[in-house]
Amino acid sequence: MRKQLLLLIRISTPAYNKTLYDEYKIYMNHQMAFTKEKLKSGQYDGYEGAISTMPFKLRYSIDDKVTWKELSSEVKMMRKDNNAYIYCMYGVTFAEEQYDKENNKFYHLIPWEYIEPLWQGDNNTEMMVIKNTSVFKNKFHEAAERDGLSHAYGQIHYDLEEKLTDIEYMNIAMRDSFEAVYHKPKLGYEMQNEVRMSVLCPNKPDKYELQLTNDGALQFTLIPLVYGKPVLIELQGLEFENDMPVRFSNDIKYYEPTDDSVTPDLILR
């Protein structure tokens, strides 16, 4: 099903967010950096780059493929390192069940469960909102092309449990450098609503800094967060084309419900 992206969100420290809204720089981490167990639960993903969990044996040759030896132990998971560097954001996408047609308002709840692993302490955690997502997407593509980098932009598919037992997925992922970048397990990760910007860097730097054209065109909103509180977003004045919203009022409202029990579907009842 096609999803319409409305807003892009990044929850981080003000200093990190400032690099984007002030300097127009995207600091991109190596995809495999997210497999390090020392990361917080919301950042760690032991399945990054995984392309198969089907048991198999591996053979190797040390004499230019004249003879082969088999590894003694069975391999339980195969990863593919694409030398991909990624920048992750939370995507607010349109869902009909969260749309109040009578009042032309759309509601989206960001649960505290998502915010908590990203929490950096009082007065040091903020939510950065990009309101004109298409402008950001175009700037990313232009910057990556200027740097001569293969790149991709898109939403994560939370279907990796099924994909890892599908031989066709493994074959596609072996051929396509971005396939294993855009699939994650559903359980525990689906609430991230993740949108990724990815570039390939064969020279393997520790991190990659992508400089966007700084013309002041991006529209940002900065929201301070409160410990333990989810955030409810309200969009109004939506304009539709082909049953999908393409524009909405610049007057976006942000609320702090008392807890996650306040959901968009309750508001619409």
N, C-alpha and C positions, 0 to 999 in steps of 0.2 A: 504494500500500500504506500502510495506517495505521501510524504510528509512535508508540510509547509513550515519552514523555519521562520520564527517571528523575532526572537531575541537570542543573543549570545551572552553568556554570563561566565565570569571568572571570579572565584572566591579565593582570595589570597591576602598577603600583607599589602598595605598601601605602597610600600617601596617597590614590590614586584609588579603590582598593577601599573604603577607610574611609568614603567619602561614602555608600556604599550600606549596609554592614553596621553603621555607627555612626549615621549621620544619616538613613538611609532616603531618600536623594536619588538620582535618576537623572539624570545629565548626558547630554543627547542632542545629537548632532551632526547638522548638515544632511546629507542623503543625498549631495548633490553635493560635499561636502567630501572624500569618498573618491576623487574623480577627480583630485585634485591629485598630480602626479607626484613631488613631493618626499617623499611618504609612503613608509614602508617597504613592502617587497614584500607583506607579509601584510596590510597595511591598504589599499594602493592598489588600485583597481579601475576601470579605464578604461571599463568597461561599466555602471557604476551609472546607472540610469535609462534605459538604452538600450531602445528598443522596436522598432527595425527597422534592418537592414543591407542591405535591398534597395535597389539604386540607383534614385534618382528625382530629378526636377527640382522645384524650388520656385518658385512665383510669388508676387509681392507687388504690392500696390496702394498708391499714395500719394494717390489722389483718390477715396476712399470707394468703392472697388470699381467705378469707372467703366471704368478701363483697368487692364491687368495687365502686369507685366514679369516676365521669367524670369531667375533667377540664372544667371550664365554657367557656373558649375561644377556638376558633378553632386554631389549629396549622397550620402555613403557610409554615414552612420549618423545616426539620429534619436534624440534623447533626449527624455524628458518630465520636467520638474521639477515635482514634486507639492507642493513646500514641505513635504516629509516630513522629520521629525527622528527619528533612530533610535538605539537602544541595542542593541549586539550582544553575544551571549554564545555560548559553545560548549555545545551540547546533547548529553548522553549519552542515547542512545535504545536501547531493547531490540532486540537482534538474536539470533535463535534460535541461530545458529552460534557465538555467544559465551557461550552458556548451558550450564553443567555441570548437567544435570538430575539426575544421580546424587547430587551433593553440594549441589544447590540453591544454586549460586553463579553469578554473572554477572561476566564480565571485560570491561573496556574499556581499550584502550591509547590514550593521547594522545601522538602521535609528537613527537619533537623538532623535526621539520620544521615542525610547527604552532607550537610554542613559540618557536622561534628568532627570527622577525620581531618578536615581542612582548617580547623580552628587554630589560630595562632595566639590566642589570648585576648583579653579585653583591650579595646582601643588599638588593636593591631590586626584586626580581621575585617575586611570590607568586601562588598559585592560590587564588582564592576560590570556594568551592563552596556553592551553595544546594541544600539537601537536600529541602525541601518546595516543589517547583516550583509546585504548584497554588495554594498560598497567595500566592506571588509573582505569579503570573498574575492572581489576583483583585485584589491590591493595585494592580497596574498599571491594570487596567480601572477600578477605583473612582477612582483619582487622575485619570486622563484624563477620565472623565465629570464629576468635580467641577470640573475646569478647562474644561469645555465643549469638548473637543477630539475630533475624529474620530480614531479610533485602531484599531490592529490588532496582533495578536500571533500569531506563528507561525514555523514552520521554513522556511528557504530551500529552494527547489527548484533543483537544479543542472541546468537544462535550457535555458539561455538560447541556446546555439548553435542549437538547433532552433527556438526561439520567434522569433528575430530574422529568420527567413526565412518566417514564417507571418503572412500578412496578417490573419488572424483575431485573432492575439495583439495585433497593433498596434491593431486596432479596439477590443478589450477594454481594453487599457492606456490608450487615449485617453479612455475613458468612466469607468474605475475608478481612483481616485487611489492605490490601494495595489497594483495588479497589478504595476507595474514596480519595486516595492520588494522583492518576494519571489522574484525570479528572478535567478540568477547563472550564469556559465559553469561548467561542470564542471571543465575542465582548470585545475589550479592552485588551485582554491578548494574543491573538494568535501571536503577534509580538515578544513575549518573547522567542519563540522557546525553551521552557524550558526542561531541562533534570534534573531529580532528583535522588539523592541518599537518601534512606530512611532506617531507622532502627526503631525497636520497643523497647521501654524502659518502662516496666510496673511500675517501681519504680518512674517514673515521675520527673526526674531532671529538673531544669530550662533550661539547655542546655546539649548537649552531645558532648563530645570531642572524636573523633575517630582518633587514632594514626595509620597512615599507616607506612609500612616498609620503612625506609629512606635509600635507596641504591643508590640514585642519578639517578634512571632510567627514571624518568619523564622528559619530554622535555618542558620547559617553554619559552615563549616569553612575555616580558612586553612592552606595548605600552602606552605612555602618551597620554591623550586625550585633545582636544581643545573644549572649550565651543561652542555649537551650530553646531559642525561639526559631520556628520555621518562618518562611517569608511567603506571603500570598501576593501575587501580581495580578493587577487588573488592567486589561486593555479595553479601550472603548472606541467607538466610531470606526469599526472595521468596514473596509470596502472589499468586495469579493469579485473574483473573475474565475469562471469555471469551477465554482463551488469552493474555492480556496481564497483565504484573505491575502490581499496583496498590499494593502495599506491600512494604517490605523492611526488614531490620534497620537500626537506627540506627548499628550498629557497622560503619562503612565503612573498608576498608583501602586504603592508598595505598603503592605500591612504586615504586622507582626501578631499573628493569632497566638492565643495562650498556649496551644499545643497542636500536635499534628492531627488531632481529631477534627479540626476545622478544615474541611476539604472543599474543593470546588463543587462537588456534587451536592454537598449539604447546602451551599449557598444558592444553588439553582433550584432547590426544592421549594 
